[in-house]
């Protein structure tokens, strides 16, 4: 049984929380298998309107909206456990803003500068309520450790800091800032605020650190994006025509 009252208090204080054992190791293995089975062509032919992945040196670093092309990833996206988290944190009328697989393979040199996710929430699509209405989640598909590129958060920064958008999002520079590297076990879910300052260094280990990201926002705060919950009912397929 999830103690939402305690979780919400910690989330409000720190701007980031880890909820243990939401998904099983077997489910994570299937997520990973299905993520690797996808290619860019699958996502494009199913209607995704943008470049379906980011690559470096021929390696995929992440893929966008893989659920439109893979039934199992879509099943996890709409699983009652994730739906329960969304309902308890932001309610029954919710849009899905992102749906992504981050590969973070050993040696892929992927990294993220210090940033706040609000930088991606453009004013043409969102109003000012987004700062309190956004709900970012990732499922840890592999164990997340301090040496395999764990996300580093500055706790409480969602209340006290506003930093400029980085010149290069994919280059981590310390710049005098120190946070806490959040570790997690396979199957845990991390949640953070759109205002939390965070970044991640390269995966220097010999182990991969895949995550499955799903981001949501109360419907009242955005002009577009696919519906996720309407009056508490899950919308089982992503409305591709609503992806801006």
N, C-alpha and C positions, 0 to 999 in steps of 0.2 A: 504494500500500500504506500503510495507516494504522499508524503506530508507536504502539501502545497503551501500551507501557511509558512512553514519554516523555509522552504525553498524561495518563496517570494521575498521574504525578509532578507535572506542572503543575497538574492539577486539585486534587490534595491540598494543594498549596502555596497556590494562589490562590482556590480555590473556584469558579472559572469558567474555561472555555476556549472557543476558537473553532476549529472544524474546517473547513478550507476545501474548497470545491468538492465537497460531498457530492452535491448535486442540480444539475441543469443549469438554465440560464436558461430554456430552453423548458419544462421541468417547472414552474418557478416561475410562468411566464406562465399555464400551464394551471391551476395551483392558484388563482391570482388570479381567473381567469375563472370557475372553478367556485364560488369563495367568493362572488362577486357574483351568481351565478345562484341562490343559495339565498335563501329567505325563512323567517321564523319558522314559518309554517304547515307547511313541509316537515319541519322538525325535530320539531315537536309531533306531527304526525300519524304520525310514525315511532316515537313512544313516549317521547320525552324527558320526564321527569316534572317539570321545573322551567321557569321562564321561559327561553326559548331564546336570548335576546340581551340586551345592555345597550345603551341608546340615550341620546343627549343631543341636544336640539334637533332631534329627528326623525332623527338620523343613527345608524346602528349603529356602536357602538364595538368590540364583539366578539360572537361567536356561540359557543355551547357545543355540544360534541359534533356538529359538522356532518357527521362521517363516517357517522352513522346514516342520513343522507338524501342522501349524494352518493358515488357509486361511485369517482370519481377521488380524492377526498380520503381515502377509506378505503384505496384502493390505495397511496397515499403513506404513510399511517399504518402499513401492514403491509409496506412495501418492505424488501427484504433489507438495504439499506444502513442503514436505521434499526434494524432488528432486530439487525444486527451490532453496532452501538454499544451497544444495550441488553444484549445477551448478554455483551459484553466488560467492561462496567462493573458490571452487577448480576446477571448469571446467567441461568439457564434457566427459572426459575419466577417470573413477573412479572405484576403487575396493571397495568392502565391506569387512571390516576387523573384525568387531564384530557385534553381534545381540543378545542382552541379556535383560532379565527381572530381575530387582533387586526388591525383595519383601519388604525389610526393614520394617517388621512388628513391631508393638508395642511390646517391650519386647523381641525381638529375639536376642538382644545383638550383632548384626552385626556391624562392624566398619571397618575403613580403616586407615592404617598408612599414614603419609605424604609420598607422592610419586609423580613421574612424569610418565605419561603413556608411555613415550619412553622406559621404562624398559621392556615393553611387546613386543616391536618391534625389534625382534631379527635380528642380522646382516645377518643371513643365508637367511632371507626372505625380508629384506628391505635394501635400500642403505641410505646414509647420508641425502639425500633430504627429508626423512620422517619428519624431524623436522619442515619443512615448508609446507609440503604437506598433513599432516594428519588433519582430521576434525572430532572431537568427538562431538556427540550430545546425549542428553537425552530429552525425553518427560516427563514432570511431570504428572504422572497419578493421584497423590494426591497432595494437597497443600504441599509445602515444607516450613517448618517453622524452626526457630532457635532451637526449642526444640525437633524436631523429626528427628534429624540426618542430618541436612542440610550439604551439601558439603562446606567445608571451603577452600577458595582459597587465596593464597598469590598473590595479584595482581601485575603484572609486572614481576613475577618470571620467566616467559618464556624467558625473555631477560637477567636476571641477575643472575640466580641460576642454579646450577646443584648439586643435592643431591644424595648420594648413595642409592641404593635400600634398602628398609627396610628388616631387618632380618625376621620379621613376618608381612606380609601385613595386616593381619586381627586383629592387635592390635594397637590402636591409642595411641601414646605417644606425649605429647605436645612438649617436647624437646626444650623449649624456643621459639618456633615459634608461631606466631599469624597471622591469616589471617582474611578474611571477610567471614562470613557465608552467602551464597547466597540463598535467599528465592525465591520462585516462586509460582505462582498460577497453579492450575490444568489446563493443556493444554498448558502451556508455554513450550518453548524449550530452554535448556541451551546448549551452545557451548563453548568448551575450547580447548586450545592448548595442543598438546602432551607434551609440555615442562612446562606447568603450574604446580606448586607445589600445591597439594591439599590433603585433607584427610577428614574423617568424624567420629564424635563420635557416640556412641550408640543412638538409638531412645529411649529417656527417656519419651516420651509422651504416651498418650493413643490412638494416631492416627497413622495409617500406612503411609508409605512414598514410595509407589511404583514408579519406574521409568522404562522407556523403552529406552534402549541404542542402538544406531546405530552409528558405527564408520566407517569412509571412508578415502581413501587415493588416491591421484593421481596415475594412473596406472604406470607412469614412475618410481615410487619409490619402487615398490614391485615386486618380482619375481613370486608371486603366489596370492592366494585368489580369491574369486568369483568376476566376473564382476558385477558392479552396473550400470554404464553408459558406453556405447560404442558409440563414435561419437554423444553424446547427447541423445541416445536412451536408455530407461530403460530396463534392463534385469529383467523380471518379476519373475523368479524363481531362487533361490540360487543354484549355481553350486556346489553341495555337494562334488564332486570329487576334487574341487580346494581348499577345506579347509585343510590347512596343519596340 
